[in-house]
Amino acid sequence: MIFFDTLPPIPLQALEDEHTRRAGVRVSVLRTDLTHPQVSGNKWFKLKHNLYILLQQGYDTLLTFGGAYSNHIYATAAAAQALGVRAIGVIRGEEVRPLNPTLAFAEAVGMELVYCSRGDYRQKHTPEFLAKLEQRFGRFYLIPEGGSNAAAVQGAAELGRLIPSDADACYLACGTGGTLAGVRLTAPKGCQLQGVPVLKGGDFLHQDLAHLHQVWAEKYAPDAPPPLPYTLHTDFHAGGYAKQNAELRAFLAWFAQTHPTVPLEPVYTGKLFWALYTQIKSELWPRQTHLVVIHSGGLRACLCQDAPDLRI
């Protein structure tokens, strides 16, 4: 049995503080960060079906892409080690030593890191670029940047089913859009989905979400109804991916002191909760609204604790 065969219980944790009380809203956190020590949060769901396909089709190597602070790189490296398959991570930008904690962990658990100029990295989807990689590394199973493909959407749909039926709105962080694409398929009807892009210029996700739904439908459900609508809040990137500003740092300090049992990191979940609380404080939502937040993990990519044996 591999660790994807059984989904561990995922608690729903209530948050209450001066801001939620003043606004009169109820906030619950879906703690998917507790699914697994290394393959946590949305990565557990997005990788699940990809890795089943890898095993079913007899691949012994996977290759994927990501930035230097990519939670996807971290989680994929850990999952590959657990499955006993070779992992290659194509990293955007030049190598910088010493490695940051994310890349240091990936390398430590056996992922081969290959650095790629930003110009070449933009060609990663082209057949010519992928052919060069296959010539260099041999046959591999390709998982795209962020893990977002049809199989990832199918996995993230399982996450959408965990949203409580009485949720009026659900907030989640967005990188490549795969998690939101899956959640749109199965979230409770009437739940207003709120995506928080962590990259600057996050409006590009509208096109990517449409594409992800199309490729998912072609593979899994050609006659599926349209997915649920959503809203993107694109003003909480703090300057760009993995960047911070004074307002975000101040929020994270306040949140850590106020809610010490819900750890955040600044790349994804910090920006997510910052957006949520900005809107709570502006009293965007009517009183008695139930707001659910999907904690998408990524903490280990920052904390980088030693990885135990991932098999169960």
MARKE-424092 format. One record per residue: x, y, z of N, C-alpha, C in turn; residue number from 1; residue in one letter. Coordinates in steps of 0.1 Angstrom, whole numbers. Layout:
<rs>
npx;npy;npz;capx;capy;capz;cpx;cpy;cpz;k;r
X;Y;Z;X;Y;Z;X;Y;Z;NUM;A
...
</rs>
This chain:
<rs>
npx;npy;npz;capx;capy;capz;cpx;cpy;cpz;k;r
8;-12;0;0;0;0;9;12;0;1;M
5;22;-8;12;35;-8;4;45;-1;2;I
10;56;2;4;66;11;-8;73;5;3;F
-10;72;-9;-22;78;-15;-34;69;-14;4;F
-33;57;-9;-44;48;-10;-55;52;1;5;D
-51;59;11;-60;62;22;-59;77;26;6;T
-70;84;25;-70;98;29;-72;99;44;7;L
-62;105;51;-64;106;65;-75;117;68;8;P
-81;116;81;-91;126;84;-85;140;83;9;P
-94;149;78;-89;163;77;-99;172;86;10;I
-93;177;96;-102;185;106;-106;198;100;11;P
-117;203;105;-122;216;102;-121;225;115;12;L
-112;234;114;-108;242;127;-115;256;126;13;Q
-122;259;137;-128;272;138;-118;283;142;14;A
-119;295;136;-111;306;139;-120;317;145;15;L
-116;323;156;-124;334;162;-114;344;168;16;E
-116;357;165;-108;367;170;-115;380;169;17;D
-109;391;173;-116;404;173;-122;408;160;18;E
-115;404;149;-120;408;136;-132;400;131;19;H
-132;387;134;-144;379;130;-156;382;139;20;T
-153;385;152;-164;389;160;-170;402;156;21;R
-162;412;153;-167;425;149;-175;424;136;22;R
-170;416;127;-177;414;114;-189;405;115;23;A
-190;397;126;-201;387;127;-201;376;118;24;G
-189;372;113;-188;360;104;-182;348;111;25;V
-185;337;106;-179;324;111;-168;320;101;26;R
-156;317;106;-145;312;98;-141;298;102;27;V
-140;290;92;-135;276;94;-123;273;85;28;S
-113;266;90;-101;263;82;-101;248;79;29;V
-102;244;67;-100;230;63;-85;227;63;30;L
-81;219;72;-67;217;75;-61;206;66;31;R
-61;208;53;-55;198;44;-40;198;46;32;T
-34;208;53;-19;208;56;-16;196;65;33;D
-26;189;71;-23;178;80;-24;165;73;34;L
-26;165;60;-28;152;53;-15;143;54;35;T
-4;150;53;9;142;52;20;151;56;36;H
31;146;63;42;154;67;49;162;55;37;P
50;156;44;57;162;33;48;165;21;38;Q
40;155;17;31;157;6;18;162;11;39;V
17;174;15;6;179;23;-3;188;14;40;S
-15;191;20;-24;200;14;-29;197;0;41;G
-30;207;-8;-35;204;-22;-25;196;-30;42;N
-13;195;-26;-3;187;-34;-7;172;-33;43;K
-12;168;-21;-16;154;-19;-27;151;-30;44;W
-36;159;-32;-47;157;-41;-42;158;-55;45;F
-34;168;-58;-30;170;-72;-20;159;-77;46;K
-12;154;-69;-3;144;-73;-9;130;-73;47;L
-19;127;-66;-25;114;-64;-27;107;-77;48;K
-35;112;-86;-39;105;-98;-27;105;-108;49;H
-19;116;-108;-7;115;-116;2;104;-113;50;N
4;101;-100;13;90;-96;7;77;-98;51;L
-6;76;-97;-13;63;-100;-10;60;-115;52;Y
-12;70;-124;-10;68;-138;5;64;-141;53;I
14;71;-134;28;67;-135;31;53;-132;54;L
25;48;-121;27;34;-117;20;24;-127;55;L
8;28;-131;1;19;-140;7;17;-153;56;Q
14;28;-158;20;28;-171;34;24;-171;57;Q
39;20;-159;53;14;-158;64;24;-159;58;G
62;36;-156;73;46;-157;82;44;-144;59;Y
95;46;-146;104;46;-135;111;59;-132;60;D
107;69;-140;112;83;-139;101;93;-141;61;T
101;103;-133;91;114;-135;100;127;-136;62;L
94;136;-144;101;149;-146;90;160;-144;63;L
94;171;-137;85;182;-134;92;195;-134;64;T
85;206;-133;90;219;-134;86;227;-121;65;F
94;237;-118;90;246;-107;101;257;-104;66;G
96;266;-97;105;277;-92;113;273;-80;67;G
122;281;-75;131;278;-65;124;276;-51;68;A
112;281;-50;104;280;-37;92;272;-39;69;Y
92;263;-49;80;256;-53;76;245;-43;70;S
64;246;-37;59;235;-29;57;223;-37;71;N
54;224;-50;52;213;-59;65;205;-60;72;H
76;212;-62;89;205;-63;92;197;-50;73;I
89;204;-39;92;197;-26;83;185;-24;74;Y
70;186;-27;61;175;-24;64;163;-34;75;A
67;167;-47;69;157;-57;82;149;-54;76;T
92;156;-49;105;149;-46;102;139;-35;77;A
94;143;-25;91;134;-14;83;122;-18;78;A
73;125;-27;65;114;-32;73;104;-40;79;A
82;109;-49;90;101;-57;99;92;-49;80;A
105;97;-38;113;89;-29;105;78;-23;81;Q
93;81;-19;84;71;-13;80;60;-23;82;A
79;63;-35;75;53;-45;87;46;-51;83;L
99;51;-48;111;45;-54;113;48;-69;84;G
109;59;-73;111;63;-87;121;75;-88;85;V
127;75;-99;137;86;-102;129;99;-104;86;R
134;110;-98;127;123;-100;137;133;-105;87;A
132;141;-115;140;152;-121;132;165;-120;88;I
138;175;-114;131;188;-112;138;198;-121;89;G
131;204;-131;137;214;-139;133;228;-132;90;V
143;235;-127;141;246;-119;144;259;-127;91;I
134;268;-126;135;281;-132;146;290;-126;92;R
156;294;-134;166;303;-129;180;296;-127;93;G
190;303;-123;203;298;-121;204;291;-107;94;E
213;282;-106;216;276;-93;222;286;-84;95;E
218;286;-71;223;295;-61;227;286;-49;96;V
239;286;-45;244;279;-33;247;288;-22;97;R
244;285;-10;237;273;-6;222;273;-10;98;P
217;261;-12;203;260;-17;194;265;-6;99;L
182;270;-10;172;274;-1;166;261;5;100;N
158;262;16;153;249;22;145;240;13;101;P
137;246;4;129;238;-5;138;230;-14;102;T
147;236;-21;156;228;-30;165;219;-23;103;L
170;223;-11;179;215;-3;172;202;1;104;A
159;203;5;152;191;8;150;182;-4;105;F
146;188;-16;144;180;-28;156;173;-32;106;A
168;179;-31;180;173;-34;184;162;-24;107;E
181;164;-12;184;155;-1;176;142;-3;108;A
164;142;-8;156;130;-9;158;124;-23;109;V
167;129;-31;171;122;-43;166;129;-56;110;G
160;140;-56;156;146;-68;168;152;-75;111;M
169;150;-88;180;156;-96;175;170;-101;112;E
182;180;-96;178;194;-100;186;198;-112;113;L
178;203;-122;184;208;-134;179;223;-136;114;V
189;232;-137;186;246;-137;184;251;-152;115;Y
175;260;-153;171;264;-167;170;279;-167;116;C
175;286;-177;174;300;-178;159;304;-180;117;S
156;316;-176;141;320;-176;136;320;-190;118;R
145;323;-200;141;323;-214;138;309;-219;119;G
147;300;-216;144;286;-220;132;280;-212;120;D
131;284;-200;120;279;-191;106;282;-197;121;Y
105;293;-204;93;297;-210;89;288;-222;122;R
99;280;-226;96;271;-237;93;257;-233;123;Q
91;255;-220;89;242;-214;78;234;-219;124;K
68;240;-225;56;233;-230;58;229;-245;125;H
69;233;-251;70;231;-266;75;216;-268;126;T
71;210;-279;76;197;-282;91;196;-283;127;P
97;207;-289;112;207;-291;119;207;-278;128;E
114;214;-268;121;215;-255;119;202;-248;129;F
107;196;-248;105;183;-242;113;172;-248;130;L
115;173;-261;122;162;-269;137;163;-264;131;A
142;175;-262;156;176;-257;157;170;-243;132;K
147;172;-235;148;166;-221;147;151;-222;133;L
139;146;-231;138;131;-232;151;125;-238;134;E
157;132;-247;170;128;-252;180;127;-241;135;Q
180;136;-232;189;137;-221;187;127;-210;136;R
174;126;-206;170;118;-194;163;105;-197;137;F
160;102;-210;153;90;-213;138;92;-211;138;G
130;81;-212;116;81;-210;112;86;-196;139;R
102;95;-196;98;100;-182;83;103;-183;140;F
77;103;-171;63;107;-170;64;122;-166;141;Y
57;130;-174;57;145;-173;46;150;-164;142;L
50;157;-153;40;164;-145;43;179;-147;143;I
33;187;-151;36;201;-155;39;209;-142;144;P
43;221;-144;46;230;-133;34;231;-124;145;E
36;230;-111;25;231;-102;17;218;-101;146;G
20;209;-110;12;196;-110;-1;197;-117;147;G
-4;209;-124;-18;211;-128;-20;206;-142;148;S
-28;195;-143;-32;189;-155;-45;182;-153;149;N
-50;174;-162;-63;168;-160;-64;159;-148;150;A
-53;151;-146;-53;142;-134;-53;150;-121;151;A
-46;161;-121;-46;170;-109;-60;175;-106;152;A
-67;180;-117;-80;185;-115;-89;174;-109;153;V
-88;162;-114;-96;150;-109;-93;148;-94;154;Q
-80;150;-90;-77;148;-76;-82;160;-68;155;G
-81;172;-73;-86;183;-65;-101;183;-64;156;A
-108;176;-73;-122;175;-71;-126;168;-58;157;A
-117;158;-54;-119;152;-41;-119;162;-30;158;E
-110;172;-31;-109;182;-21;-121;190;-20;159;L
-127;193;-32;-140;201;-32;-151;195;-24;160;G
-151;181;-24;-162;174;-16;-160;175;-1;161;R
-149;180;3;-147;182;18;-152;195;23;162;L
-155;204;14;-161;217;19;-174;215;25;163;I
-177;220;37;-190;218;44;-201;223;35;164;P
-212;216;36;-224;220;28;-230;233;32;165;S
-227;238;44;-233;251;48;-223;263;45;166;D
-212;260;38;-203;271;35;-209;281;25;167;A
-208;294;29;-213;304;20;-203;308;10;168;D
-190;307;14;-179;311;5;-167;302;9;169;A
-158;300;0;-146;292;2;-134;299;-4;170;C
-124;302;4;-112;309;-1;-101;298;-3;171;Y
-93;300;-13;-81;292;-15;-71;299;-23;172;L
-58;296;-21;-47;302;-28;-46;296;-42;173;A
-41;304;-51;-39;299;-65;-25;302;-70;174;C
-19;291;-75;-6;293;-82;-8;291;-97;175;G
-10;278;-100;-12;274;-114;-27;272;-117;176;T
-35;272;-107;-50;271;-109;-56;257;-108;177;G
-47;246;-107;-53;233;-107;-62;230;-95;178;G
-59;235;-84;-67;232;-72;-81;239;-74;179;T
-81;251;-78;-94;258;-80;-102;251;-91;180;L
-95;247;-101;-102;240;-112;-109;227;-107;181;A
-103;220;-99;-110;208;-93;-120;211;-83;182;G
-118;221;-75;-128;224;-64;-141;229;-71;183;V
-139;236;-82;-151;241;-90;-161;230;-94;184;R
-156;218;-95;-164;207;-100;-173;201;-89;185;L
-169;203;-76;-176;195;-66;-179;203;-53;186;T
-175;216;-53;-179;224;-41;-194;225;-40;187;A
-200;227;-28;-214;228;-26;-220;239;-35;188;P
-231;236;-41;-238;246;-49;-242;258;-40;189;K
-240;270;-45;-242;282;-37;-230;287;-29;190;G
-219;279;-29;-207;283;-22;-199;292;-32;191;C
-196;304;-28;-189;314;-36;-174;312;-35;192;Q
-168;307;-46;-154;304;-46;-145;316;-48;193;L
-136;318;-39;-127;330;-39;-113;326;-40;194;Q
-107;328;-52;-93;324;-54;-84;336;-52;195;G
-72;333;-46;-63;344;-42;-50;340;-50;196;V
-47;346;-61;-35;343;-69;-23;349;-61;197;P
-12;341;-60;0;345;-53;11;350;-63;198;V
8;351;-76;16;357;-86;11;370;-90;199;L
20;379;-94;16;392;-99;9;390;-112;200;K
-2;398;-115;-9;397;-127;-17;384;-128;201;G
-24;381;-117;-31;368;-116;-43;366;-126;202;G
-46;376;-133;-58;375;-142;-55;364;-153;203;D
-43;361;-155;-40;350;-165;-47;337;-161;204;F
-50;335;-149;-56;323;-144;-70;321;-150;205;L
-77;331;-154;-90;329;-161;-89;320;-173;206;H
-79;323;-181;-77;315;-193;-72;301;-190;207;Q
-63;300;-180;-58;287;-176;-68;278;-170;208;D
-77;284;-162;-88;276;-156;-97;271;-166;209;L
-100;279;-176;-109;274;-187;-102;262;-195;210;A
-89;263;-197;-82;252;-204;-82;240;-195;211;H
-79;241;-182;-79;230;-173;-92;222;-173;212;L
-103;230;-173;-116;223;-173;-118;216;-186;213;H
-114;222;-197;-115;215;-210;-108;202;-210;214;Q
-95;202;-206;-87;190;-207;-92;179;-197;215;V
-97;184;-186;-103;174;-176;-115;168;-182;216;W
-124;176;-188;-137;171;-193;-134;161;-204;217;A
-124;164;-213;-121;155;-224;-117;141;-219;218;E
-109;141;-208;-104;128;-203;-113;121;-194;219;K
-121;128;-185;-128;122;-175;-144;123;-176;220;Y
-149;134;-182;-163;136;-182;-168;145;-193;221;A
-168;140;-205;-171;149;-217;-185;156;-215;222;P
-194;150;-208;-208;156;-207;-210;163;-194;223;D
-199;166;-187;-200;173;-174;-206;187;-175;224;A
-214;191;-165;-220;204;-166;-209;215;-163;225;P
-212;227;-166;-202;238;-164;-198;238;-149;226;P
-186;241;-146;-181;242;-132;-187;254;-125;227;P
-186;255;-112;-191;266;-104;-183;279;-108;228;L
-190;290;-107;-183;303;-109;-173;306;-98;229;P
-165;316;-100;-155;319;-90;-151;334;-91;230;Y
-144;339;-81;-139;353;-82;-124;352;-78;231;T
-116;360;-86;-101;361;-83;-98;374;-76;232;L
-91;374;-65;-86;386;-58;-71;388;-61;233;H
-68;396;-70;-54;397;-76;-45;407;-69;234;T
-50;413;-58;-42;424;-52;-34;420;-40;235;D
-32;407;-38;-25;402;-26;-12;394;-29;236;F
-6;398;-40;7;391;-44;19;396;-36;237;H
17;408;-30;28;414;-23;41;417;-31;238;A
39;419;-44;50;422;-53;53;411;-63;239;G
48;399;-61;51;388;-70;53;375;-62;240;G
56;364;-69;57;351;-64;69;351;-54;241;Y
66;346;-42;75;344;-31;81;358;-25;242;A
74;368;-29;78;382;-24;69;386;-12;243;K
74;395;-4;67;400;7;68;415;7;244;Q
58;421;14;59;435;17;56;437;32;245;N
57;450;36;56;453;50;42;449;55;246;A
31;451;47;18;448;52;16;433;54;247;E
21;425;45;20;410;46;28;406;58;248;L
40;411;60;48;407;72;41;410;85;249;R
35;422;85;28;426;97;16;417;100;250;A
8;414;89;-3;404;91;2;391;96;251;F
12;385;90;17;372;95;21;373;109;252;L
28;383;114;31;384;128;19;385;137;253;A
9;392;133;-4;393;141;-10;379;141;254;W
-11;372;129;-18;360;129;-11;349;137;255;F
2;349;136;10;339;144;8;341;159;256;A
6;353;163;4;356;178;-10;352;181;257;Q
-20;355;172;-34;353;175;-39;339;174;258;T
-33;332;164;-38;319;160;-25;310;159;259;H
-18;307;170;-6;299;169;-8;285;165;260;P
-20;279;165;-22;266;161;-24;264;146;261;T
-24;275;139;-26;275;125;-14;281;118;262;V
-4;273;116;9;279;110;7;283;95;263;P
13;294;92;12;299;78;26;301;73;264;L
28;302;59;40;305;53;38;317;44;265;E
48;325;40;45;337;33;42;336;18;266;P
45;324;12;44;323;-3;30;320;-7;267;V
22;312;0;9;308;-4;-1;311;7;268;Y
-1;304;18;-11;305;28;-11;319;35;269;T
0;325;36;1;338;42;-7;348;34;270;G
-5;348;21;-13;357;12;-27;354;12;271;K
-31;341;13;-45;337;13;-52;343;25;272;L
-46;341;37;-53;345;49;-52;361;50;273;F
-42;367;44;-41;381;44;-53;387;36;274;W
-56;381;24;-67;385;16;-80;383;24;275;A
-82;371;30;-94;368;38;-96;379;49;276;L
-86;382;57;-88;391;68;-90;405;63;277;Y
-84;409;52;-86;422;46;-101;424;43;278;T
-107;414;38;-121;414;34;-130;413;46;279;Q
-126;405;56;-134;405;68;-134;418;75;280;I
-122;425;76;-122;438;82;-129;449;75;281;K
-130;447;62;-138;457;54;-153;453;54;282;S
-157;443;61;-171;438;63;-177;436;49;283;E
-169;429;41;-174;425;27;-186;416;28;284;L
-186;407;38;-196;396;39;-207;400;49;285;W
-219;396;46;-230;398;56;-227;391;69;286;P
-233;395;80;-232;389;93;-238;375;91;287;R
-233;365;99;-237;351;99;-231;343;87;288;Q
-224;350;79;-218;342;68;-208;332;73;289;T
-208;320;67;-198;310;70;-187;310;59;290;H
-175;314;63;-164;314;54;-155;302;57;291;L
-152;294;47;-143;283;48;-130;286;40;292;V
-119;283;46;-106;286;40;-98;272;39;293;V
-94;269;27;-86;257;25;-72;260;27;294;I
-66;254;38;-52;256;41;-45;246;33;295;H
-38;251;23;-32;242;12;-18;237;15;296;S
-14;238;28;-1;232;31;11;240;27;297;G
22;233;23;34;240;19;43;244;30;298;G
39;240;43;46;245;54;60;238;55;299;L
60;225;51;73;218;52;83;223;42;300;R
79;229;31;88;235;22;96;247;29;301;A
90;252;39;96;263;46;103;258;59;302;C
97;248;66;103;243;78;113;233;75;303;L
110;224;65;120;214;60;125;205;72;304;C
116;199;79;119;190;89;124;177;82;305;Q
131;169;89;136;156;83;125;148;79;306;D
126;141;67;115;133;61;116;119;67;307;A
105;114;73;105;100;76;102;91;64;308;P
101;78;66;97;69;56;83;72;52;309;D
80;75;40;66;80;36;57;68;33;310;L
62;56;33;53;45;30;44;41;43;311;R
32;37;40;24;32;51;18;19;48;312;I
</rs>
